[in-house]
Amino acid sequence: MRVNVGSLRPVAACLLAGLLVVGAAQPATAAPRRAEQWYLDELRIEQVHKISTGRGVVVAVLDSGVEATHPDLRGQVLPGGRSYGASGDGRADEDGHGTHMAGIIAAKASGDGVDGIAPGAKILPIKLRKGSGTTSDAAMALGIRMAVDGGAKVINISQSGPGLVTDAEASAIKYAFDRDVVVVSGAGNTARGSVAVGNPANTPGVIAVTGTTRGGAFWSGSVRGPEAVVAAPGESVYNITNEAGYGWGDGTSDSSAIVSGLAALIRSKYPDLNAPSVINRIIRTARDAGPSGRDPEYGFGLIDPIKALTANVPPVTANPLLGPAAAPVDPGPTRAAGPDEEFDVTQHGDRGGPTDQQVMVVGVGIAVVLVLLLGLAVFLIWNRRRYRREAARAAAIPDEALDQALSGAYPSPGAGYAPPPGYPPAPGYPPAPGYAPSSGYAASPPGQGPPSGYGPPSGYAPPPGHAPAPGYGPPGGVPPAPPQER
């Protein structure tokens, strides 16, 4: 009898996210579901997807079926089959476990959805059981063969059984190996009563995956054993569920799906690599997190997708998990390019602070505020100048005069300038026609000169009927005004 090695928590109706301010968590509504996928940040999946998305690779999910109509899986699920004696193509899931695994591997976010490890890959669902029942050994053996015949290059088995595989299952696994297929399986969960790595994970040549927590520590709910090959996130793994839902999964089921996604990324990036070389690349680029070398908890270490896709790892001809090559202790790859070489997810993983997406949202918000402030400043300057221009037009002042006024420099009067009637001329200019002294000065009696101290402006004759002031003479070349009769 077999049981699932992953359990799903109930799906929350509304997701809340907290943006920490001075250490106090405050609820926020409508937070992106992607923010719940902490494991994608630790695995640096956004950088990984710039290198490979798994395009062109088919991953078989041997499980409870897959709900192909889920918004985040539309177009991702191929017609599969049922290996327990019923008709159908595997694209239905009453339990939700298989759908969750398929989403971890290949989900494509639709709006506020979630991302898969290899969103370019396609899922081949092989339904092993009806509803939430158990999987028989015969259904498992037939399911593996159906997956191989259906074109899968990676097989994910998030199932675990006690003891060793049956002869039929062992024969089916060999059938997959002989046809260049990578087989990945969860090691098992202590919550299910497992105390050792179960089958088919304990079968030589299969990648047995244990679980880790946020930050890279070994997850206490995962079994351990000498058959462990690599470790991957297995606690609180957020992704899709059936009935178009979303939820968290705890278990090495989730860990296995993550590693299957990684195998798809490698097979897409290096389409000429055989299955043994894909396995070799995964284990030789894993980061040793436990005792030196292979250990019962982490196996060869924590998976490192960036290194697995970029390291210089020589190809091999035989499965490194079989025979004497099954226990390499020196990973020894050299990186093709350097800055990510020393990045350690156990040291730099997200431990409760804001996610990369939250930081990006805050950064965009700050940028928008700065742009608005700059735009406001430009508008105020422009509006002030426009107001002055309109005022100048209303007063019939030329623009060049306004510019000179703004700079504080009025020009000297030009040629032909004359003051308005009733005003004295500027120095050096003739008076306006009909100019007379300003009022307030008394005229002298007829025949008498002007009052004492009074004199017309320089260069001008006295008013008619008045004698010129002492010492006054008309301007050079101009005859004195003739006396007028009374």
C-alpha positions as CSV (number, residue, x, y, z in Angstrom):
1,M,0.0,0.0,0.0
2,R,1.2,3.5,-0.8
3,V,0.4,6.9,0.6
4,N,1.1,10.4,-0.6
5,V,4.3,11.9,0.8
6,G,2.8,15.5,0.8
7,S,-0.2,16.9,2.7
8,L,-2.0,20.1,1.7
9,R,-3.3,22.6,4.1
10,P,-6.8,24.2,3.5
11,V,-6.8,26.9,0.9
12,A,-7.2,30.4,2.3
13,A,-10.1,32.4,0.8
14,C,-8.1,35.6,0.8
15,L,-4.4,36.0,1.1
16,L,-3.0,38.6,3.4
17,A,0.6,39.9,3.3
18,G,2.4,42.0,5.9
19,L,4.8,44.7,5.1
20,L,6.9,45.2,8.3
21,V,7.1,48.7,9.6
22,V,9.4,49.2,12.7
23,G,9.1,45.4,13.3
24,A,5.3,45.4,13.5
25,A,3.4,43.3,11.0
26,Q,0.4,45.0,9.5
27,P,-2.1,43.2,7.3
28,A,-2.3,44.1,3.6
29,T,-5.0,43.0,1.2
30,A,-4.7,41.8,-2.4
31,A,-1.0,40.8,-1.9
32,P,0.3,38.9,-5.0
33,R,0.3,35.1,-4.5
34,R,3.8,35.1,-5.9
35,A,4.9,36.7,-2.7
36,E,4.0,33.5,-0.8
37,Q,6.4,31.5,-2.9
38,W,9.5,32.0,-0.7
39,Y,11.3,29.0,-2.2
40,L,11.4,30.6,-5.7
41,D,13.4,33.5,-4.2
42,E,15.8,31.1,-2.4
43,L,16.3,29.2,-5.6
44,R,16.7,32.5,-7.6
45,I,14.1,31.4,-10.1
46,E,13.8,34.8,-11.8
47,Q,17.5,34.6,-12.7
48,V,17.1,30.9,-13.7
49,H,14.3,31.7,-16.1
50,K,16.6,34.0,-18.0
51,I,18.7,30.9,-18.7
52,S,16.0,28.2,-19.2
53,T,12.3,27.7,-18.7
54,G,12.1,24.0,-19.5
55,R,10.7,24.7,-22.9
56,G,10.3,21.5,-25.1
57,V,10.5,19.1,-22.2
58,V,7.7,16.8,-21.1
59,V,7.4,16.0,-17.4
60,A,5.2,13.1,-16.3
61,V,3.3,13.5,-13.0
62,L,2.4,10.1,-11.6
63,D,-0.2,11.0,-9.0
64,S,-3.9,11.6,-8.5
65,G,-4.3,13.2,-11.9
66,V,-4.1,16.9,-12.8
67,E,-6.8,19.5,-13.1
68,A,-5.9,20.8,-16.6
69,T,-8.5,23.6,-16.4
70,H,-6.8,25.4,-13.6
71,P,-6.1,29.0,-14.8
72,D,-2.4,28.6,-14.1
73,L,-2.1,25.3,-16.0
74,R,-4.1,26.1,-19.1
75,G,-2.2,25.0,-22.1
76,Q,0.4,23.2,-20.0
77,V,-1.2,19.8,-19.6
78,L,-1.1,17.1,-22.3
79,P,-3.5,14.2,-22.6
80,G,-2.2,11.4,-20.3
81,G,-3.7,8.3,-19.0
82,R,-4.9,6.2,-16.1
83,S,-3.0,3.2,-14.9
84,Y,-5.4,1.7,-12.4
85,G,-7.8,0.1,-14.9
86,A,-10.1,3.0,-15.8
87,S,-10.5,5.0,-19.0
88,G,-9.5,8.7,-19.2
89,D,-6.6,10.8,-20.0
90,G,-5.5,11.8,-16.5
91,R,-6.7,15.4,-16.8
92,A,-9.0,15.3,-13.7
93,D,-8.1,15.4,-10.1
94,E,-10.6,14.8,-7.2
95,D,-7.8,14.8,-4.6
96,G,-5.7,17.9,-5.5
97,H,-2.3,16.4,-4.8
98,G,-1.3,15.8,-8.4
99,T,-2.5,19.2,-9.4
100,H,-0.3,20.8,-6.7
101,M,2.7,18.9,-8.0
102,A,2.0,19.9,-11.6
103,G,1.8,23.5,-10.5
104,I,5.1,23.4,-8.7
105,I,6.7,22.1,-11.8
106,A,5.1,24.1,-14.6
107,A,2.5,26.7,-13.5
108,K,2.3,29.8,-15.5
109,A,0.9,32.7,-13.5
110,S,-2.4,34.1,-14.8
111,G,-2.8,37.5,-13.3
112,D,-2.4,37.1,-9.6
113,G,-1.3,33.5,-9.9
114,V,1.8,31.5,-9.1
115,D,5.0,30.5,-11.0
116,G,6.4,27.0,-11.6
117,I,10.0,26.0,-11.6
118,A,9.9,25.2,-15.3
119,P,6.9,27.1,-16.8
120,G,8.0,26.2,-20.3
121,A,7.6,22.5,-19.7
122,K,4.5,20.4,-20.5
123,I,2.9,18.1,-18.0
124,L,1.9,14.5,-18.9
125,P,-0.6,13.4,-16.2
126,I,-0.7,9.7,-15.3
127,K,-3.5,9.1,-12.9
128,L,-2.5,6.2,-10.5
129,R,-5.7,6.0,-8.4
130,K,-9.2,7.1,-8.1
131,G,-9.9,10.0,-5.8
132,S,-8.0,9.9,-2.6
133,G,-7.5,6.2,-2.6
134,T,-4.2,4.3,-2.4
135,T,-1.9,3.4,-5.3
136,S,-1.3,-0.3,-6.1
137,D,2.1,-1.6,-7.1
138,A,0.7,-2.7,-10.4
139,A,-0.7,0.8,-11.1
140,M,2.8,2.3,-10.3
141,A,4.6,-0.1,-12.6
142,L,2.2,0.5,-15.5
143,G,2.2,4.2,-14.8
144,I,6.0,4.4,-15.3
145,R,5.8,2.6,-18.6
146,M,2.9,4.8,-19.8
147,A,4.9,7.9,-18.9
148,V,7.9,6.7,-20.9
149,D,5.8,5.7,-23.9
150,G,4.0,9.1,-23.7
151,G,7.2,10.9,-24.4
152,A,8.2,12.1,-20.9
153,K,11.9,12.8,-20.4
154,V,11.4,13.4,-16.6
155,I,9.1,11.4,-14.3
156,N,8.0,12.8,-11.0
157,I,6.7,10.3,-8.4
158,S,5.6,12.1,-5.3
159,Q,4.6,8.8,-3.7
160,S,6.3,6.6,-1.1
161,G,5.8,3.0,-0.1
162,P,7.4,0.9,2.6
163,G,10.2,-1.5,1.7
164,L,11.6,-2.1,-1.7
165,V,9.9,-1.9,-5.1
166,T,8.4,-5.0,-6.6
167,D,9.9,-6.8,-9.6
168,A,7.4,-5.2,-11.9
169,E,8.2,-1.8,-10.6
170,A,12.0,-2.4,-10.8
171,S,11.5,-3.6,-14.4
172,A,9.5,-0.4,-15.2
173,I,12.2,1.8,-13.7
174,K,14.8,0.1,-15.7
175,Y,12.6,0.6,-18.8
176,A,12.7,4.3,-18.1
177,F,16.5,4.3,-17.6
178,D,17.1,2.4,-20.8
179,R,15.1,5.1,-22.7
180,D,17.0,8.0,-21.3
181,V,14.4,9.2,-18.7
182,V,15.3,10.9,-15.4
183,V,13.2,9.5,-12.5
184,V,12.7,11.7,-9.3
185,S,10.9,10.6,-6.1
186,G,10.1,12.0,-2.7
187,A,12.0,10.3,0.2
188,G,8.9,10.2,2.5
189,N,7.5,12.0,5.5
190,T,7.7,11.2,9.2
191,A,4.1,12.4,9.6
192,R,3.0,9.4,7.5
193,G,4.8,7.0,9.8
194,S,7.8,6.6,7.6
195,V,11.2,6.1,9.3
196,A,13.3,5.4,6.3
197,V,13.5,6.4,2.6
198,G,10.6,4.7,0.9
199,N,10.2,3.2,-2.5
200,P,10.7,4.0,-5.3
201,A,13.0,6.7,-4.0
202,N,15.3,4.0,-2.4
203,T,15.7,2.3,-5.8
204,P,19.3,2.8,-7.1
205,G,19.4,5.3,-9.9
206,V,16.3,7.2,-8.8
207,I,16.9,10.8,-7.4
208,A,15.6,10.5,-3.8
209,V,14.7,14.0,-2.5
210,T,14.5,15.1,1.1
211,G,13.0,18.3,2.4
212,T,14.3,21.6,3.7
213,T,12.8,24.6,5.5
214,R,12.8,28.3,4.6
215,G,16.5,29.3,4.9
216,G,17.8,25.8,3.9
217,A,17.7,23.9,7.2
218,F,16.7,20.3,7.1
219,W,13.0,19.9,7.6
220,S,12.1,17.8,10.6
221,G,9.1,16.3,8.8
222,S,11.3,14.6,6.2
223,V,12.7,11.1,6.5
224,R,16.5,10.7,6.2
225,G,18.6,7.8,5.1
226,P,21.7,6.8,3.1
227,E,19.7,6.7,-0.1
228,A,19.1,10.5,0.1
229,V,20.5,12.2,-3.1
230,V,19.6,15.9,-2.8
231,A,17.5,18.2,-0.7
232,A,15.0,20.9,-1.8
233,P,12.3,23.1,-0.1
234,G,9.5,21.0,1.4
235,E,7.9,23.0,4.1
236,S,5.0,25.5,3.3
237,V,5.4,25.3,-0.4
238,Y,2.7,27.5,-1.9
239,N,1.1,26.6,-5.3
240,I,-2.1,25.6,-7.0
241,T,-4.6,23.0,-5.9
242,N,-7.7,21.5,-7.6
243,E,-11.0,23.4,-8.1
244,A,-9.0,26.4,-9.3
245,G,-7.6,26.9,-5.8
246,Y,-4.3,27.7,-4.1
247,G,-2.7,26.4,-1.0
248,W,0.4,25.2,0.9
249,G,1.9,21.8,0.8
250,D,4.2,20.2,3.4
251,G,6.2,17.2,2.3
252,T,9.0,15.7,0.2
253,S,6.3,15.4,-2.5
254,D,6.8,19.2,-3.0
255,S,10.6,18.7,-2.8
256,S,10.5,16.0,-5.5
257,A,8.4,18.2,-7.8
258,I,10.9,21.1,-7.4
259,V,13.8,18.8,-8.4
260,S,11.8,17.4,-11.4
261,G,11.3,21.0,-12.5
262,L,15.1,21.5,-12.2
263,A,15.7,18.4,-14.3
264,A,13.4,19.9,-17.0
265,L,15.3,23.1,-17.0
266,I,18.6,21.3,-17.5
267,R,17.2,19.1,-20.3
268,S,15.9,22.2,-22.1
269,K,19.1,24.1,-21.7
270,Y,21.2,21.1,-22.8
271,P,19.0,19.0,-25.1
272,D,21.9,16.8,-26.1
273,L,22.7,15.6,-22.6
274,N,21.7,12.1,-21.7
275,A,19.8,11.3,-18.5
276,P,22.9,10.2,-16.5
277,S,24.6,13.5,-17.3
278,V,21.5,15.4,-16.2
279,I,21.6,13.6,-12.9
280,N,25.3,14.1,-12.6
281,R,24.9,17.9,-13.1
282,I,22.2,18.1,-10.4
283,I,24.3,16.3,-7.7
284,R,27.7,17.8,-8.6
285,T,26.4,21.4,-8.4
286,A,24.4,20.8,-5.1
287,R,25.7,22.8,-2.2
288,D,27.0,20.7,0.6
289,A,24.9,21.6,3.6
290,G,25.5,18.8,6.1
291,P,28.6,16.8,6.9
292,S,31.2,16.8,4.2
293,G,30.2,14.7,1.3
294,R,27.0,12.7,1.0
295,D,25.0,12.5,4.2
296,P,21.6,11.0,5.2
297,E,19.8,14.3,5.4
298,Y,20.9,16.4,2.5
299,G,22.4,13.7,0.3
300,F,24.9,15.5,-1.9
301,G,23.5,18.9,-0.8
302,L,20.9,21.5,-1.5
303,I,20.1,21.9,-5.1
304,D,21.4,25.1,-6.8
305,P,19.6,25.7,-10.1
306,I,21.9,28.6,-11.2
307,K,25.0,26.4,-10.9
308,A,23.2,23.4,-12.4
309,L,22.5,25.4,-15.5
310,T,25.9,27.2,-15.8
311,A,28.6,25.1,-14.2
312,N,31.2,23.3,-16.4
313,V,30.3,19.7,-15.5
314,P,31.7,17.0,-17.8
315,P,29.2,14.6,-19.3
316,V,29.0,10.9,-18.1
317,T,27.8,7.8,-19.8
318,A,26.5,5.9,-16.8
319,N,24.1,6.9,-14.1
320,P,26.2,8.3,-11.2
321,L,23.7,6.9,-8.7
322,L,24.5,3.3,-9.8
323,G,27.6,1.3,-9.0
324,P,30.9,2.7,-7.7
325,A,30.1,6.2,-8.9
326,A,27.1,6.4,-6.6
327,A,29.1,8.2,-3.8
328,P,31.1,11.0,-5.3
329,V,32.5,13.3,-2.6
330,D,34.1,16.1,-4.6
331,P,31.5,18.0,-6.7
332,G,34.3,20.0,-8.3
333,P,32.6,21.9,-11.1
334,T,33.9,25.3,-12.3
335,R,31.6,28.1,-13.1
336,A,31.2,29.5,-16.6
337,A,30.7,33.0,-15.2
338,G,31.5,34.2,-11.7
339,P,29.3,36.6,-9.6
340,D,26.8,34.0,-8.4
341,E,29.5,31.4,-7.6
342,E,29.7,32.2,-3.9
343,F,26.0,32.9,-3.3
344,D,24.7,30.6,-0.6
345,V,20.9,30.3,-0.1
346,T,21.4,29.1,3.5
347,Q,23.0,32.5,4.2
348,H,21.0,34.8,1.9
349,G,17.6,33.2,2.0
350,D,14.5,35.1,2.8
351,R,14.0,34.9,6.6
352,G,10.9,36.9,7.0
353,G,11.7,40.3,5.5
354,P,10.1,41.7,2.4
355,T,10.3,39.7,-0.7
356,D,12.0,40.8,-3.9
357,Q,8.6,41.6,-5.4
358,Q,7.6,43.7,-2.4
359,V,10.9,45.6,-2.6
360,M,10.3,46.2,-6.3
361,V,6.8,47.5,-5.6
362,V,8.2,50.0,-3.0
363,G,10.9,51.1,-5.4
364,V,8.4,51.7,-8.2
365,G,6.2,53.7,-5.8
366,I,9.2,55.9,-4.8
367,A,10.1,56.4,-8.5
368,V,6.5,57.4,-9.3
369,V,6.5,60.0,-6.4
370,L,9.7,61.5,-7.6
371,V,8.4,61.8,-11.2
372,L,5.3,63.5,-9.9
373,L,7.3,65.9,-7.8
374,L,9.5,66.7,-10.8
375,G,6.5,67.2,-13.0
376,L,4.9,69.5,-10.5
377,A,8.1,71.7,-10.3
378,V,8.2,71.9,-14.1
379,F,4.5,72.8,-14.3
380,L,4.9,75.6,-11.6
381,I,7.8,77.2,-13.5
382,W,6.0,77.0,-16.8
383,N,2.8,78.3,-15.4
384,R,4.6,81.3,-13.8
385,R,6.2,82.2,-17.1
386,R,2.9,81.8,-18.9
387,Y,1.2,84.1,-16.5
388,R,3.8,86.8,-17.1
389,R,3.5,86.4,-20.8
390,E,-0.3,86.8,-20.7
391,A,0.1,89.9,-18.5
392,A,2.6,91.3,-20.9
393,R,0.3,90.7,-23.9
394,A,-2.6,92.3,-22.0
395,A,-0.5,95.5,-21.5
396,A,0.8,95.4,-25.1
397,I,4.4,94.9,-23.9
398,P,6.6,93.1,-26.4
399,D,8.2,89.9,-25.2
400,E,11.7,91.3,-25.5
401,A,10.8,94.1,-23.3
402,L,9.3,91.7,-20.7
403,D,12.5,89.6,-20.9
404,Q,14.6,92.7,-20.2
405,A,12.3,93.8,-17.4
406,L,12.6,90.4,-15.8
407,S,16.4,90.7,-16.0
408,G,16.2,94.2,-14.4
409,A,17.7,96.2,-17.4
410,Y,15.5,98.7,-19.4
411,P,17.3,100.1,-22.5
412,S,18.0,103.8,-23.0
413,P,15.5,105.7,-25.2
414,G,16.1,105.1,-28.9
415,A,16.3,107.6,-31.8
416,G,13.1,109.7,-32.2
417,Y,12.0,109.1,-28.7
418,A,9.7,111.9,-27.2
419,P,8.0,111.9,-23.8
420,P,4.3,112.0,-23.5
421,P,2.6,115.5,-23.6
422,G,3.0,117.3,-20.3
423,Y,6.2,115.5,-19.3
424,P,9.8,116.8,-19.5
425,P,12.0,115.2,-22.1
426,A,14.9,112.9,-21.3
427,P,18.2,114.6,-21.1
428,G,19.5,115.4,-24.6
429,Y,16.1,115.1,-26.3
430,P,13.8,118.0,-27.6
431,P,10.5,118.7,-25.9
432,A,7.3,117.4,-27.2
433,P,5.3,119.8,-29.3
434,G,3.3,122.2,-27.2
435,Y,5.2,121.5,-24.0
436,A,4.8,124.1,-21.2
437,P,6.1,124.2,-17.7
438,S,4.2,122.2,-15.2
439,S,1.5,123.9,-13.3
440,G,2.3,125.4,-9.9
441,Y,4.7,128.1,-11.2
442,A,3.2,131.6,-11.3
443,A,3.6,133.6,-14.5
444,S,5.3,137.0,-14.3
445,P,3.3,140.1,-15.0
446,P,3.4,141.3,-18.5
447,G,6.7,142.9,-19.3
448,Q,8.4,141.4,-16.3
449,G,10.7,138.4,-16.0
450,P,9.8,135.2,-14.4
451,P,9.9,134.9,-10.6
452,S,13.2,135.0,-8.9
453,G,15.1,131.8,-9.3
454,Y,12.8,130.5,-11.9
455,G,14.2,129.5,-15.2
456,P,12.8,127.4,-17.9
457,P,14.5,124.0,-18.5
458,S,17.8,124.2,-20.2
459,G,17.6,124.8,-23.9
460,Y,14.0,126.1,-23.9
461,A,12.6,129.7,-24.4
462,P,10.4,131.4,-21.8
463,P,6.6,131.3,-22.3
464,P,5.2,133.9,-24.6
465,G,5.1,137.4,-23.1
466,H,7.8,136.8,-20.6
467,A,11.3,138.1,-20.6
468,P,14.0,135.5,-20.5
469,A,15.6,134.7,-17.3
470,P,18.9,136.5,-16.5
471,G,21.7,134.8,-18.5
472,Y,19.2,132.8,-20.5
473,G,19.6,132.6,-24.2
474,P,17.9,130.5,-26.8
475,P,19.6,127.5,-28.0
476,G,22.5,128.0,-30.4
477,G,21.4,129.0,-33.9
478,V,17.8,129.7,-32.8
479,P,16.7,133.5,-32.9
480,P,14.9,134.8,-29.9
481,A,11.2,134.8,-30.1
482,P,9.8,138.2,-31.4
483,P,7.8,140.3,-29.0
484,Q,4.1,139.8,-29.3
485,E,1.4,142.5,-29.1
486,R,-1.1,142.4,-26.5
